[in-house]
Amino acid sequence: MAIISVTSTSVAVNPLKQSQTVGAVLAFLGLKGMMPLLHGSQGCTALTKAVLVEHFRQAIPLSSTAMTEVATILGGEERVEQAILTLVQRSKPEIIGLCSTGLVETRGDDMGRFVKEIRHRHPELDYLPIVLVSTPDFKGTLQDGFAGAVESIVREIPQKSSKQDASPTQITILASSAFTPGDVQEIKEIVTSFGLVPIVVPDLSGSLDDHIEDSSSAITANGTNAAQLRSIGSSVFTLALGDSMRAAAQILEQRFNIPYEVFGELTGLAAVDKFLQALANISGVSVPEKYRRQRRQLQFMMLENHFYFGCKRVSLALEPDLLWSTVSFLRSLGVQIHAAVTTTRFPLLEKLPIKSVTIGDLEDFEQLAVGSDLLITNSHGVAIAQRLKIPLYRQGIPIFDRLDHGQFTKVGYRGTMQLLFDIGNLFLEQETKVKH
């Protein structure tokens, strides 16, 4: 059981966490025909967009109610209504994801009432799902905002269906913010190989996987569409990938009586074994031979290269779900966790098989990481790595000094091998430098 400690500093000198709005917008980008709308100032929207554009290196659809000082004093309902009507006229979205910000949360705008009254005044919008999520900047993190958006999606859009409409092969996959678009694509391929039909919420592999669209559009061109979201009530099972997706899975269980299972990680031999066995149990199909071969390859790679990892000291600064997954993988290779820093309190943290976890920022990380053999955090850790003269492996958001992060895969047997090679090569490079 890990001891959770919270930094006592009154200001974040070198922040680790991103705001909830970044996470919520990221989740919304996995839906087709989506236009995320931030109710707040233009600056809040610009900062959120800058993080996502920097990380994914592609255009990000995002709109704002552009609250001014006067609008903030008088109230923002008119701004929200005007923004929705303008988006419907110009962009023709299939779904609108409406996020609050610190400005309007501090003021106390009743967003739920806003949406209800706008719908009452404009019955022509009845066809349009408007998913509301509370994402104040002054509390929570990217993971919280992402999870909150997914919970709002599964609470608002899926519809009840009769038992006759239930599909024996359709399952719902709730993928947390710890998974890249490349991860989601790999997960979909694994699931479909068992004869199952996955509906992924959100499906980042459709919109943020670095591909060229046939035509330009102001809204997301791919991802999970509204019809698929409405049909989630017909799924026979829910796979929650990442513990932050547990609440969303519970909502589906309460609404539609759909059983679920939570997988904290899909990286590492035991974790992937458990996932494939669950798919075999759901589908009644045995594990395909190609995955049996990949498993044997991973076993060989772990046996062949374990001496590069044994007793190495690694320090990590990541969001809770990604921290759990990465720590579990490293521990399976004999790595010692020298320090672990994360962004927010999360029930799963206490179950980590390490001595302690610090809730803090990158300044705390720099102090705790002294004496490590490897650092793992986002691209803001580059300066820390240079000062401490310790190699850095980039994980999390943002990563802006490496290419093709959207295609990066760390799940399944193949993804686990790639992660093993990437980190093992850094250890090997350090040993080579020492010898010479």
N, C-alpha and C positions, 0 to 999 in steps of 0.2 A: 504494500500500500504506500503510495507516494504522499509525502507531506506537501501541502499546498501553501505557498507563501506569497504574499502580495507586497510589491514594492512600496516603500513608504514615501517616495518622492512626490512632491505636489505638482510636478509638471513633467511631461514627456519630452525629454531633450531630443531623442532620436526615435520617433514612433515606430512601432512594429505593426500595429493594427490599422486596418482600413475601416471606413465608416460602414454602417448598415446599408446605406443607400447603394454603395458599390456592390454589395452582395445581392441585394434585391434586384437591381438592374441586371446583373450577371445572370440570375435565375430567369428573369423574364426574357432574356435574349435567346433562350432555348426553346421558345414558342414561336410558331410560324405566324406571320402577319401581325406581330407584336409591335407596339409603340410604347416604350416606357415613358411615363410622364411624372416628373418630379414637381411637387407642390412646394415651391420655395423660391429663393432668389436665383438669378442667373448664375451667380458665382458657385452655388452649391452644385448646380448641374454641370458647369464647366469643369469643376474639380473631379467629379465622378467620371465624366467622359474622358478626361485626360488620363486617369489611371488605366481605364480599360483600353483606350486607343494605344497607349504606351505598351501595354502588356501583349495585346493581340495583334497589333500592327495592322489594323484594318478599320474601316469606317464603322462607327457604332451609332445606331439610331437612338436618339434620346431627345426628349422635349421638356420644356419647363413652363410653369405658370408665370414665371418672371415677376415675382412679388417685389413691389417697390416699397418705400417707406410709408407712403400714404395708404397703399393697399393693405399693408401689414396692420396699420392702425384701424382701418375701417372694416377689415375682414376679407377673407380670401375666397368666399364662395363664388362670387362673380368671375374671378380669375380662373377657377377650376372649370366652371361651366363654359367660359369662352374658349379655354384651351381645348377641351374635349370636342366642342363643336367645330373648331378650326381644324383639328386633326382629322375628324371624320370627313370633312369637306375636301381637304387637301391630300391627305395620305391614305385615306380609306383603310384603316387598320381593321383586322379581324378580332383583335383583343387589345385592350388598353391596360397597362399595369400602372396603377396610380400609387406613388410613394410619397409619404410625408417627409419633411426634413426638420432639422433642429429649430429653424425659425418658426414654422407654423405649429410645431409641437409645443414650443415654449409659449406661444400665444394662446394655445388651447383650441385651435380650430377643430370642430366636430366633423371629421372627414366622412364618417359613416352617414351622418345626416345630410351632408353636401350631396353625396352620390344619390341618396334616396330621393331628395327633392329635385335634383337634376333629372332623374328618370321620370319623376311625376310630371315635370314640365315638358319633357321631350319623350313621349311614348315611341317616337320613331327610332329611339336608341335601344329598344327592348331586345333587339337581336344581338347587340354588342356586349360581350362580357367586359365588365370593368372590375379588375381585381385590385382591391385596396389592401395595402400593407403599411403598417406603422414602422418607420425607420428613422427615428431621431438620431442625429449625429452624436449627441452628447452621451449616449450609452450604447452598449452592444458593439459588435464587430461585424466584419464581412460575413462570417459564418452565420451569425444570428440573423442578419438581413436576408441572406440566401434561404435559410430554413424558414423564416417567417413568410417569404414570398411563396415557397412551395406549399406551406400550410394553407395560405389563403387560396391558392390555385385549387387544391384538392377539396377545400371546403366550399368553394363557390361554383365551380364549373361542372364537375361530374354529375350525371343525372341517374336517378334510380331506374332500374330496368327489371323486367320480369325474369323469372328463372329460365324461361325459354330463350331469352336473349343472351344468356351467359355463354361465353366462349370457353370451351375446355382447354384451349391452348393459349389464351391471352393472359399475360401477366403484366403487372405494373412495376416499373423500376424507378425508385426515387433515388437519384444520384446527388450526393452532397457536393459542396463547393470544393472538396478535396480532390475531385476528379476532373482531369483536363478533357477537352474535346476528343483527343486521341484515346483516352481511357474509355470514354463513353462508347466510342466506335468499337473498340475491342470487346467491351462488355456485350454490346448488341450482337456482335458476330458469335460470341460464345453462346449466348442464350438461343439464338436462332438455330444453331447447330443441333440443339436438342428438340427441334420441331416446335418450339414455342414462339409466340408472337409478342414481342415486348413493346410496351408503350412507356417511353422514358420521359420522366418529368424531373428537370428540364433536359431536353436533348441538345446539348451544346455542340454535338458532332455535326448537326445539320447546318448551323449558322456561323460557327467560329472555328471552322477547321481549315481555314486558308485555301479556299477554292474560288474560282472565277464564276460569277453568276452570268446567266444568259442575258439578263436585262437588269438595269439599275432600278432600285426601289428605295423609298424612304423608310420602309418597314422591313422587318426580318423576312427573308425569302424562304427559309427552311426552318425545321424544328418540328416539335409536336404541334399538330394543328388542333383547332377548336373541336372538330368532330371526334378526334382521338381522345381528347380530354373529357368530352361528355360521355364517352363509352367506357371510362375507367371503372364505373360501377359494375360492368360486366366481367371484369377480370376475376380469375380464380385465385390469384395469390399476389401478394405485394412483397417485393424485395427492397428493403431499405438499406442503401449503401452509405454507411457513415452514421454514427449514433445521433447526429443532429437531425436525421430524417425520421427518427423514431416517432416523434409527435405527429408528423404528417401521416405515417403509416397507421397510427392509432385513430386518426380522424377517419380514414377510409374503413377501418375495422368497425368503428361506431356507426358510420353512415350506411355501409353496405354489407357488413358482416363478412369482410374479406380477411382471411388470416394473413399474417405477415411474419417475416423473419428479418432481423437486423444483422448486417455484416459490418463489423467495425473496420475491416480492411480486406482488400483483395490482392495484396502483395505478400509474397512468401509462400512456401510450399504448403504448410498446413492450412493457411487461409484460403488458397485457391482450391485445395482438396475439398474443404468444407463447402465452398460455393458450388463446385461442380456436382458434389453429392446431392446438394439441395435441388439443383436443376434436374438431376436424374430422378429424384424422388417425385418432383412435381410432374414431370413429363412422362415418366415410365420408360424413358429411353436410357440405355446405358451410355457411359461416357465415350464419345467418339475416339477412335484410334489416334487421330492426330494430337489430341490433348494428352493421351497416354504417352505418346512419344515425346511431346514437349516436357512432360513431367520427368521422364528419364533424363532428358537433356539438362534440365534444371538440377536434378540430383547430382549429376556428374559435375556440373559447374560449381556447385556448392562444395562438393568434396575436393575438387581439384584446386580451388582457390581460397579455401577457408583460412589458410595460414596468413593471407594478406589482411584479414579482418580481425583475427583473434587478438583480444586485449587492446585493440585500438580505442582511443578515447574520442568520442564525438559529442559535440554540443549542437543543439538544435533550437531554433526560434521559429515556430510555426503556429498556425491556427489549430485548435484542439483536435479535430478529426484527422488532419494531415499529420499532426504530431503523433497521435496514437498509432496510425498506420506505419509511419516511418520508424518509430521506436520499436514496434513489434518486429518489423523486418530486420533491423540491425541487431536486435537481441538474439534473433534466431541464428545469426552468423557469429556470435561470440563477441560482439562489440560492446564496450562499456559506455554507458551514457554519462558523460562528464557533467553536462548541464542541460536543462530543458526549460525554455521560456515560452510562454504562450500569451494569448491576448485577453482571455476572459475565463471566469470560473465555469467549469463544466463538470457534471457528475462523473463522467468517464475518467477524468484526470486522476482521481484518487486511486483508481484501479491499475494505473501504470506500474509496471514492475521495476521501478527505479526509486531512488531515495527521495527526491523532491522535484517539484515543479514550481517555477516562479512565474507569477502573472505580472508582466512588466513590459519594458520596451527594449530597443536594441542597445541602449546604454547599459542596462542591467546585463544584457547578453554579453557585451564586450567584457565586462568585469568578471562574469562567471566563467567565460570560455577560455581564460588564460590556462595554458597547459594542454589544450586539446590537440588532437591530430587532424581533425577535420571539423569545419563549420557547415551547417546546413540551414539556410534561410533564404529570403528573397534577395533581389539584386541590391537592395539597400545595405546588405552586409559586405559589399565589396571593400569599402574603406576600412571596415573593422578587420577583415581578413588581411589587408595590406599592412595595417598597423601591428597586428599580432603575428604576422608572417606565418599564417596558417591557411592551407587551401580551403576554398569555398565551393560547396556544391549547392546549386541554386534550386530551390523549391518554393512553392507558394506564389503569391501575387503581391507586387508586380515583378516580372522578369523582363527586363528591357535591354539587356546586353548579351542576349543569346538569341539565335534564330530558331524558328520552327517549334516554339514551345507548345503551340496549339496541337501539334502532331505527336508530342511526347507521350509515351505510354509506359505506365509502371504497374499495370494490373495484369492478372493472368500469369501463366507460366512464362510467356515470352516477355511481358513487361517486367516481371521480376528478374529475368536474366539480364535485361537491358540495364535495370537499376544496379544490379550486382556488378556488371561490367563498368558502368560509369563511375561508381564509387571505388571499386577495386582498382581501376586505373589511376585514380588520384592517389591512393595509398602506394601503389607500385611506383608512381612517378617520384613520390617523396623518398622512398627507399633508394631509388636509383640516384637521386641527388646526393643523399648521404654517403653512398658508396664511392661517388666520384668527388 
